[in-house]
Amino acid sequence: MKKRFVYFAIGGLIVAVLGAVKIKAIAPNNYPIATTKETTSTCPQNSNAPKFLVFAGGGDRNNNEIALEKNVLYFQRTLQNMGFNPLFAGTFFANGNNGRATIRYLDPLGNQQFKVPEIPYLEGEATRQNLRNWFDAAAEKTVNNPIFFYFTGHGLKNEEDSNNNSMLLWRNKIVSVRSLSQMLDKLPPETPVVTMMAQCFSGSFANIIYQGGDPNKPVANRKRCGFFATIKTLPSVGCTPEVNEADYKDYSSSFFAGLSGISRTGARVESADYDGDGKVSYAEAHAFAKVDEQTMDLPVSTSEVWLQEMAGESGTTKIWNGAIAPLLSTARPQQKYVVNFLINRFNFDQQKSYIENRSKLAPEVLENEAERAYVARLGMELVNIGMEREIRESFDGEAKAILDGLIECEGGSW
């Protein structure tokens, strides 16, 4: 059980935006989605505006669930809510625009049905070639605008090497961690790349920070980071043929609700601006998801996977056997939020260790999948905080530089 908490990884969906423009309109499902621009220019209003790329869908119609289509639509609404026009996002989904009914869903009687994708601004199929073409085109432009890369679909575990898992694209073709890293390597080194991936075994994609995507090689001299639904060894939730979005509880739902302040059903949510600087960073949206998402998922970021690997089994055990309270003195605001929320949830004593507190939990708590995940998330967060403090108190300048770079990347925002 302990080893599950020691080795962590990441996973998800993808999008590309060239400009920020004011928009309004009405789209399918009674949600507002922009279909026209109310501007005379397609240039970004903010020179630092991200470029968005979205890849989504299943490998074939039998695993191309309607929840994946709805994730793309929610992403587009999030863009609009935050002042960007979805028209300028590179959006690729399953079979694209060929008119075939490939999206699997359940009708009101619970019968399986299939429908045609209904996604505004859809550019084409979610294929390896289209993914490669998009990054090749971005590399030619050599712009320094950050790229936000969102993947929502299915992930496959590499049974021989979970550090090189894959995301599944249309026609059941795969793109591994190392294949994606090679595509990203074509971008100018100074171009920041942020990924948000919500597939099974997605934590493996945290390895895009290494040369060639190989954790046995040094960290690449590039600005890359990401956020993933769960660790590299576990499946994730969210791929459902159920139609009612009010029932969706997954990493995409929570992350984008935290980032924008608006849930996928249009409700306002509590602000995730934990440091009070007036904006919500990716790291803060990730923290929001850790307590909002009531599932078995164990969300991680690149810096967290790196810290947890640095800690190893011995470092993890050491941190878990120390009192919780001292760790909070060096925690960043979003980390304090997560720890305090989970401590209060389980009535843990901060003056005692994680191990001691956990040993006193009632059996029925650990028998519940979601509650068990919350306990695991707390343990992971404590390792993140404790290992970061250890590195900052050390004389390891290289490790400090890597950590600072990852935290700076994860602290970005739209």
SVG drawing of the C-alpha trace seen along z (x, -y; Angstrom):
<svg xmlns="http://www.w3.org/2000/svg" viewBox="-37 -46 63 51">
<polyline fill="none" stroke="black" stroke-width="0.4" points="0.0,0.0 2.8,-2.4 4.5,-2.0 1.4,-3.3 2.1,-6.7 5.8,-6.7 5.9,-6.6 3.7,-9.0 2.9,-10.1 0.3,-12.0 -2.5,-12.1 -5.3,-13.8 -6.7,-16.2 -5.3,-19.1 -6.2,-22.9 -4.6,-26.0 -5.7,-29.8 -4.1,-32.6 -6.0,-35.6 -8.1,-36.9 -11.4,-38.5 -14.8,-39.3 -17.5,-36.9 -21.0,-35.8 -23.5,-33.4 -25.6,-30.3 -24.5,-26.7 -25.8,-23.2 -27.0,-21.9 -28.2,-25.4 -24.7,-26.5 -23.2,-29.8 -20.4,-29.2 -18.9,-31.9 -19.6,-31.5 -18.6,-35.0 -16.0,-37.6 -17.0,-41.1 -13.7,-42.6 -11.9,-43.9 -8.6,-42.1 -7.6,-38.6 -4.4,-39.7 -4.2,-38.8 -5.3,-41.6 -2.6,-40.2 0.7,-39.6 1.3,-36.8 -2.0,-35.1 -1.7,-31.3 -2.1,-29.3 -4.5,-26.4 -4.5,-22.9 -7.2,-20.3 -7.1,-16.6 -10.0,-14.5 -12.1,-11.4 -11.8,-7.6 -9.9,-5.3 -13.0,-4.0 -16.8,-4.5 -17.0,-1.8 -15.0,-3.8 -15.8,-7.3 -18.1,-8.3 -20.3,-11.4 -18.5,-12.7 -15.4,-13.3 -17.4,-15.5 -18.9,-17.3 -15.4,-17.9 -14.4,-19.7 -17.6,-21.8 -16.9,-22.7 -13.4,-23.7 -14.7,-26.0 -17.1,-27.6 -14.2,-28.0 -12.2,-29.8 -15.2,-32.1 -15.8,-32.8 -12.1,-33.8 -12.2,-36.2 -10.8,-33.9 -12.5,-33.0 -12.8,-29.2 -12.7,-29.9 -9.0,-30.3 -8.3,-27.1 -7.0,-24.1 -9.7,-21.5 -9.4,-17.9 -11.9,-15.2 -12.2,-11.5 -13.5,-11.2 -13.7,-14.9 -16.1,-16.3 -16.8,-13.3 -20.4,-13.1 -20.3,-9.6 -22.1,-8.8 -19.3,-7.7 -20.2,-9.2 -21.6,-6.6 -24.3,-7.6 -27.2,-6.2 -30.7,-7.4 -33.3,-8.0 -34.2,-4.3 -30.6,-3.3 -30.1,-2.0 -26.8,-2.5 -27.0,-5.0 -24.5,-6.7 -24.5,-10.3 -22.4,-12.6 -20.0,-15.0 -21.4,-18.4 -18.4,-20.6 -18.1,-24.1 -14.8,-25.0 -13.8,-21.3 -10.8,-21.2 -10.5,-17.5 -9.7,-14.0 -7.7,-13.4 -4.9,-11.6 -1.2,-11.3 -0.5,-13.1 -2.7,-16.1 -1.0,-16.3 2.4,-16.3 1.3,-18.8 0.1,-21.2 3.3,-21.2 5.3,-21.4 3.4,-24.5 3.8,-26.1 7.5,-25.4 7.8,-27.3 6.2,-30.4 8.7,-30.4 6.5,-32.5 7.1,-32.7 3.5,-32.6 2.8,-29.7 1.0,-26.7 -1.8,-25.1 -2.2,-21.5 -5.4,-19.7 -6.1,-16.0 -9.3,-14.3 -9.6,-10.7 -8.2,-7.3 -4.8,-6.3 -2.9,-3.0 -0.4,-1.7 2.9,-0.4 3.2,2.9 7.0,3.0 7.7,-0.6 5.0,-2.8 7.3,-5.8 6.3,-5.6 2.6,-5.2 0.4,-6.4 -2.6,-8.4 -5.0,-6.7 -6.0,-8.6 -8.5,-7.9 -8.3,-4.7 -6.7,-3.2 -3.3,-4.7 -1.2,-5.7 1.2,-8.5 3.6,-7.6 5.3,-10.0 8.5,-9.8 6.7,-10.4 5.0,-13.5 8.3,-14.7 9.8,-14.4 7.0,-16.5 7.5,-19.2 11.2,-19.2 10.6,-20.8 9.3,-23.9 11.7,-26.8 13.3,-26.0 12.0,-29.3 8.3,-28.4 6.5,-27.5 4.3,-24.4 1.6,-23.5 -0.3,-20.2 -3.5,-19.2 -4.2,-15.6 -7.2,-13.7 -6.8,-10.1 -6.0,-6.8 -2.3,-6.4 -1.7,-10.0 0.9,-10.7 3.5,-9.1 3.4,-12.2 5.1,-14.2 8.2,-12.8 8.0,-15.3 10.3,-17.5 13.2,-15.1 15.3,-14.9 13.4,-12.7 10.8,-12.1 13.1,-9.6 13.4,-10.0 16.8,-8.3 18.1,-11.4 18.6,-14.9 15.8,-17.4 15.6,-19.2 16.5,-22.9 12.9,-23.8 9.9,-25.4 7.5,-22.5 5.1,-21.4 1.7,-19.7 -1.2,-18.6 -2.6,-15.1 -5.7,-13.3 -3.9,-10.5 -0.6,-8.7 1.1,-6.6 0.0,-3.3 -3.8,-3.9 -6.8,-4.3 -8.9,-7.5 -12.6,-8.3 -14.7,-10.4 -15.2,-8.4 -18.9,-7.8 -21.8,-7.4 -24.1,-9.0 -25.6,-12.3 -26.3,-14.3 -23.3,-16.6 -24.5,-17.3 -23.4,-13.8 -19.9,-14.2 -17.2,-14.2 -13.7,-14.0 -10.5,-15.9 -11.5,-18.0 -14.7,-19.2 -12.8,-20.2 -9.7,-21.7 -11.6,-24.0 -14.1,-25.0 -11.2,-26.0 -9.5,-27.9 -12.5,-29.8 -14.7,-30.0 -17.6,-28.4 -18.6,-24.8 -19.6,-22.8 -23.3,-23.3 -22.8,-27.1 -22.7,-27.5 -20.3,-29.8 -17.7,-28.0 -15.6,-29.2 -12.5,-31.1 -9.3,-29.1 -7.2,-32.3 -5.5,-31.0 -2.6,-33.4 -4.9,-36.4 -3.1,-37.9 -6.3,-38.4 -5.8,-35.6 -6.1,-31.8 -2.9,-29.9 -2.8,-26.4 -1.4,-25.2 -4.3,-26.7 -6.8,-25.1 -5.0,-21.8 -5.3,-22.3 -9.0,-23.0 -9.4,-19.7 -7.6,-17.7 -10.4,-18.5 -13.3,-18.9 -13.0,-15.7 -14.7,-13.0 -13.2,-10.0 -10.5,-7.4 -8.1,-9.7 -4.8,-10.9 -4.1,-14.1 -0.4,-15.1 1.6,-17.8 5.1,-17.7 6.8,-19.2 4.9,-16.8 5.9,-13.7 9.5,-15.0 9.4,-15.7 7.8,-12.3 10.4,-10.5 13.2,-12.4 11.8,-11.4 11.6,-7.7 10.4,-5.2 12.8,-6.2 12.1,-9.9 8.3,-9.3 8.4,-7.2 10.5,-9.9 8.0,-12.6 5.0,-10.5 6.4,-9.7 7.0,-13.3 4.4,-15.7 2.2,-17.4 2.2,-20.9 5.8,-21.8 5.3,-21.1 2.6,-23.7 5.1,-26.5 6.8,-26.2 3.8,-25.2 2.7,-27.4 -0.9,-28.8 -2.5,-26.2 -0.7,-23.4 -1.9,-24.7 -5.5,-24.8 -5.3,-21.2 -3.7,-20.0 -6.1,-21.9 -9.1,-20.8 -8.2,-17.1 -7.0,-17.4 -10.4,-18.8 -12.2,-16.2 -10.7,-13.4 -10.2,-15.3 -6.5,-14.6 -4.3,-16.0 -1.6,-18.3 0.7,-17.6 0.8,-13.9 2.2,-12.2 0.3,-11.2 1.0,-7.5 -0.4,-7.8 -3.5,-9.7 -4.1,-7.3 -3.9,-4.3 -6.8,-5.6 -9.2,-6.0 -12.4,-3.9 -12.4,-0.9 -15.4,-2.1 -13.5,-5.2 -10.8,-3.2 -13.4,-0.9 -14.8,-3.9 -13.0,-4.4 -13.3,-8.2 -12.4,-8.6 -9.4,-6.4 -8.3,-8.6 -8.6,-11.7 -6.4,-10.0 -3.8,-9.2 -3.9,-12.8 -3.1,-14.1 -0.1,-11.8 1.1,-12.9 0.7,-16.6 2.7,-16.2 5.5,-14.5 5.4,-17.4 5.8,-20.0 8.4,-18.1 10.6,-17.2 10.5,-20.8 11.6,-22.1 14.4,-19.5 15.7,-20.6 15.5,-24.3 17.5,-23.7 20.2,-21.6 23.2,-22.8 21.9,-21.2 21.8,-24.1 20.8,-22.0 17.8,-20.5 16.7,-24.0 16.9,-25.3 14.8,-22.5 12.2,-22.9 12.0,-26.7 11.5,-26.2 8.7,-23.7 7.0,-25.8 7.2,-29.0 5.7,-27.1 2.9,-25.6 2.2,-29.1 1.2,-30.5 -2.3,-31.3 -4.6,-32.4"/>
</svg>
